[in-house]
Amino acid sequence: MEEDIERLARRVGIVLSGQGYRLATAESCTGGGIAAAVTSVPGSSNWFERGFVTYSNAAKRELLGVREATLVAHGAVSEATVREMAAGALGHGAAQVAVAVSGIAGPGGGSAEKPIGTVCLAWDGAGLLARSETRYFHGDRAAVRRQAVAAALAGVIEIVGQRHGKR
């Protein structure tokens, strides 16, 4: 899995650089794992703009502008919240592409509606088709977080590729 994350991070750099785009991350359950993956790539300062680790709801509101009404109505682990996180990351920096993630990595915190392993992801960007999705990952806390990082990176490659007709 670590090799996959490294490969995906390198590919993110290639697709972003090819378009002259910079990336921002807005992370909760991954705790900066996406930013760590991309900054492990030499030359990432050319295409990685900034990362927000907004673990608490207060941080999501204060740093990214997630609305209290969204958090109350949908919870921190929701597509509505990650869409606002991604938009906030774009609005608080100079990136053209953003990825956001929030989830329940475990071992506690799950519920019948949102079991452990539930992760919501969103991608947004200038001229890109914004999208969000909910995924259900398996394994322990570290495994869920790794899978979330890999899914986030793969999504960046996909949305930039869709905009420009390549994958």
Buried (B, 14 or more C-beta within 10 A) or exposed (E): EEEBBBEBBBBBBEBBBEBEBBBBBBBBBBBBBBBBBBBEBEEBEEBBBBBBBBBEBEBBBEBBBBBEEBBEEBBBBBBBBBBBBBBBBBEBBEBBBBBBBBBBBBEEBBEEEBEBBBBBBBBBBEEBEBBBEBBEBEBEBEBBBBBBBBBBBBBBBBBBBEBBEEE
